[in-house]
Amino acid sequence: MKPSLLCGALLTLLLCSSVQADSWHLARDEDGIRVYLDDVAGSHYQRFRGVALIKASVRTLSDLQENLRVACKWLYGCASMRLLEVEGDSTWVYLTTDLPWPASPRDIVIRVQTERTDDGGMVRRLSAEADKAEQVPGLIRVTQLKGQWILVPKGDQLTEVTYQLEAEPAGDIPSWLANQFVIDAPMVSLRTLRAVAERQGVREQHTDLGELKPHAPQATPPTPLPVP
């Protein structure tokens, strides 16, 4: 290939990469939480990415994701969540939604693949596996979803948390509700997770200092999570 053609190809590649990198736009910056939105090719629904710094360790945040009873309380739109199966680094979770009117209740089976990173962080990749559980009468099954949770340690008790998701909700969703959801889901989830995690982190620090008596550990299934 001629040098001029090679340079042209490289320039085109760099420009395309730049466009893709800049496709996310900041939609909300509030209370220390930033929410970015992006269009999804072939879909009427946008995907979201929420980012926040939380004063808690990766371990604390991971525990709050794996305890499904607790996780459903801080995850926006969650009505119930239960463990289906664990195999290797994958976990399957069944979740039902509690979304604002007029959205009908939905359910989804989420496969969560967990990967620990070299810097002590964690990535949980989310995908839908609709056939993993039987259909439930009265619930609309979500069959298309993918996303991730990224936990990056920024200090001894400081973690950058990213929650990203895109989905086809199945059935009709009013545009105003869809637009509200892609803002509320990351904002509410990260805000509530932060409150719970930072409170839990304070208790753990006091325990380490001997100010509180440690309680016997409770067995909880090793499960990662989320979705709407």
C-alpha positions as CSV (number, residue, x, y, z in Angstrom):
1,M,0.0,0.0,0.0
2,K,1.3,3.5,-0.9
3,P,2.3,5.7,2.1
4,S,-0.3,8.3,1.1
5,L,-3.1,5.6,1.1
6,L,-1.9,4.2,4.4
7,C,-1.9,7.7,6.0
8,G,-5.4,8.3,4.6
9,A,-6.7,5.0,6.0
10,L,-5.2,5.7,9.4
11,L,-6.6,9.2,9.5
12,T,-10.1,7.8,8.6
13,L,-9.8,5.3,11.4
14,L,-8.8,7.9,13.9
15,L,-11.6,10.2,12.9
16,C,-14.2,7.4,13.2
17,S,-12.8,6.4,16.6
18,S,-13.1,10.0,17.7
19,V,-16.7,10.2,16.5
20,Q,-17.6,7.0,18.4
21,A,-15.8,8.2,21.5
22,D,-17.8,11.5,21.5
23,S,-21.2,9.9,20.8
24,W,-22.1,9.9,24.5
25,H,-23.4,13.3,25.7
26,L,-23.8,14.5,29.3
27,A,-27.5,14.6,30.1
28,R,-27.4,15.3,33.9
29,D,-24.8,16.3,36.3
30,E,-26.2,16.5,39.8
31,D,-25.3,15.6,43.4
32,G,-21.9,14.2,42.3
33,I,-23.5,11.8,39.7
34,R,-23.0,12.3,36.0
35,V,-25.4,10.6,33.5
36,Y,-24.5,10.3,29.8
37,L,-26.9,9.2,27.0
38,D,-26.2,7.7,23.6
39,D,-28.4,6.6,20.7
40,V,-28.5,2.9,19.9
41,A,-28.5,1.9,16.2
42,G,-31.8,0.3,15.2
43,S,-33.5,1.1,18.5
44,H,-36.0,3.7,19.6
45,Y,-34.5,3.7,23.1
46,Q,-31.3,5.3,24.3
47,R,-28.6,3.7,26.4
48,F,-27.3,5.3,29.6
49,R,-24.1,5.5,31.5
50,G,-24.0,6.7,35.1
51,V,-20.8,7.6,36.9
52,A,-20.2,8.4,40.5
53,L,-17.4,8.4,43.1
54,I,-18.4,6.5,46.2
55,K,-16.6,6.6,49.6
56,A,-16.5,2.8,50.0
57,S,-14.2,0.0,49.0
58,V,-14.7,-2.3,46.0
59,R,-15.4,-5.1,48.4
60,T,-18.2,-3.2,50.2
61,L,-19.8,-2.3,46.8
62,S,-19.4,-5.9,45.6
63,D,-21.1,-7.3,48.7
64,L,-24.0,-4.9,48.3
65,Q,-24.5,-6.2,44.7
66,E,-24.2,-9.8,45.7
67,N,-26.8,-9.6,48.5
68,L,-29.8,-9.7,46.3
69,R,-32.3,-8.7,49.0
70,V,-30.3,-5.6,49.7
71,A,-29.6,-5.0,46.0
72,C,-33.2,-4.9,45.0
73,K,-33.8,-2.1,47.5
74,W,-31.2,0.3,45.9
75,L,-31.6,-0.7,42.3
76,Y,-34.1,1.5,40.5
77,G,-37.2,-0.2,39.2
78,C,-36.6,-3.5,41.0
79,A,-39.6,-5.3,42.5
80,S,-38.0,-8.6,43.3
81,M,-34.7,-10.5,42.6
82,R,-33.7,-14.1,43.2
83,L,-30.8,-16.3,42.4
84,L,-31.3,-18.9,39.7
85,E,-27.9,-20.5,39.1
86,V,-24.2,-20.0,39.7
87,E,-21.6,-21.6,37.4
88,G,-17.9,-20.4,37.4
89,D,-17.7,-16.7,37.1
90,S,-21.4,-16.5,35.8
91,T,-24.5,-15.9,37.8
92,W,-28.1,-16.0,36.6
93,V,-30.6,-13.7,38.4
94,Y,-34.4,-13.5,37.9
95,L,-35.7,-10.0,38.3
96,T,-39.2,-8.4,38.2
97,T,-39.7,-4.7,37.7
98,D,-41.7,-2.0,39.5
99,L,-41.9,0.9,37.0
100,P,-44.0,4.0,37.0
101,W,-47.5,3.9,35.4
102,P,-48.4,3.2,32.7
103,A,-45.6,0.7,32.2
104,S,-46.7,-3.0,32.6
105,P,-44.7,-5.2,35.0
106,R,-41.8,-7.0,33.3
107,D,-39.4,-9.8,34.2
108,I,-36.0,-10.7,32.9
109,V,-33.3,-13.3,33.4
110,I,-29.9,-11.6,33.7
111,R,-26.6,-13.4,33.2
112,V,-23.9,-11.6,35.2
113,Q,-20.3,-12.4,34.3
114,T,-17.8,-11.1,36.9
115,E,-14.2,-10.3,36.1
116,R,-11.6,-8.9,38.7
117,T,-9.1,-6.5,37.3
118,D,-5.4,-6.2,38.0
119,D,-5.9,-2.9,39.9
120,G,-8.2,-4.5,42.4
121,G,-11.4,-3.4,40.6
122,M,-14.2,-5.4,39.2
123,V,-16.3,-5.5,36.0
124,R,-19.7,-7.2,35.9
125,R,-21.1,-7.7,32.4
126,L,-24.9,-8.0,32.1
127,S,-26.9,-9.8,29.4
128,A,-30.4,-11.2,29.0
129,E,-31.0,-14.9,28.7
130,A,-34.8,-15.1,28.3
131,D,-35.0,-18.9,28.0
132,K,-33.4,-19.5,31.4
133,A,-36.7,-19.4,33.2
134,E,-40.3,-20.2,32.3
135,Q,-42.6,-17.4,31.3
136,V,-44.8,-16.0,34.1
137,P,-48.4,-15.0,33.2
138,G,-49.1,-11.3,33.5
139,L,-45.4,-10.3,33.1
140,I,-43.7,-9.1,29.8
141,R,-40.4,-10.9,29.3
142,V,-37.5,-8.6,28.4
143,T,-35.3,-10.5,25.9
144,Q,-32.8,-7.9,24.9
145,L,-30.5,-6.3,27.4
146,K,-26.8,-5.7,27.8
147,G,-24.8,-3.5,30.2
148,Q,-22.1,-3.5,32.8
149,W,-21.0,-2.3,36.2
150,I,-17.4,-1.1,36.5
151,L,-15.8,-0.6,39.9
152,V,-12.4,1.1,39.8
153,P,-10.5,1.7,43.1
154,K,-9.4,5.3,43.5
155,G,-8.1,5.1,47.1
156,D,-8.3,3.1,50.2
157,Q,-12.0,3.8,50.7
158,L,-12.9,5.5,47.4
159,T,-14.3,3.8,44.2
160,E,-15.4,5.1,40.9
161,V,-18.6,3.3,39.9
162,T,-20.0,3.2,36.4
163,Y,-23.4,1.7,35.6
164,Q,-24.2,1.3,31.9
165,L,-27.3,-0.3,30.3
166,E,-29.2,-0.6,27.0
167,A,-32.3,-2.6,26.5
168,E,-35.4,-3.2,24.4
169,P,-38.2,-3.2,27.0
170,A,-40.7,-5.2,24.9
171,G,-44.2,-4.0,24.6
172,D,-45.2,-0.3,24.4
173,I,-43.5,2.3,26.5
174,P,-44.5,5.9,26.2
175,S,-41.6,8.1,25.0
176,W,-41.8,10.4,28.0
177,L,-41.4,7.4,30.3
178,A,-38.5,6.0,28.3
179,N,-36.8,9.4,28.4
180,Q,-37.4,9.6,32.2
181,F,-36.1,6.1,32.8
182,V,-32.7,6.6,31.2
183,I,-32.1,9.5,33.6
184,D,-33.8,8.1,36.8
185,A,-32.4,4.6,36.6
186,P,-28.7,5.6,36.9
187,M,-29.3,8.6,39.1
188,V,-31.5,6.9,41.7
189,S,-29.5,3.6,41.7
190,L,-26.2,5.3,42.2
191,R,-27.5,7.8,44.7
192,T,-29.1,5.0,46.8
193,L,-26.1,2.7,46.4
194,R,-23.8,5.4,47.6
195,A,-25.9,6.1,50.7
196,V,-26.0,2.4,51.6
197,A,-22.3,1.8,50.8
198,E,-20.9,4.8,52.6
199,R,-23.0,3.9,55.7
200,Q,-21.7,0.3,55.5
201,G,-18.2,1.5,55.0
202,V,-18.2,3.6,58.2
203,R,-19.4,0.5,60.1
204,E,-16.6,-1.6,58.7
205,Q,-14.0,1.0,59.6
206,H,-15.3,1.1,63.2
207,T,-15.2,-2.6,63.4
208,D,-11.6,-2.7,62.2
209,L,-10.7,-0.2,64.9
210,G,-12.3,-2.3,67.6
211,E,-15.1,0.2,68.2
212,L,-17.8,-2.3,67.3
213,K,-17.9,-6.0,67.9
214,P,-17.8,-7.9,64.6
215,H,-20.9,-10.0,63.9
216,A,-20.8,-13.5,62.6
217,P,-20.7,-13.5,58.8
218,Q,-24.0,-14.3,57.2
219,A,-24.0,-16.6,54.2
220,T,-25.3,-14.9,51.1
221,P,-25.2,-16.4,47.6
222,P,-22.4,-15.0,45.4
223,T,-24.5,-13.0,43.1
224,P,-23.9,-9.9,41.0
225,L,-26.7,-7.9,39.6
226,P,-28.8,-5.4,38.1
227,V,-31.2,-4.0,35.6
228,P,-34.4,-2.2,35.4
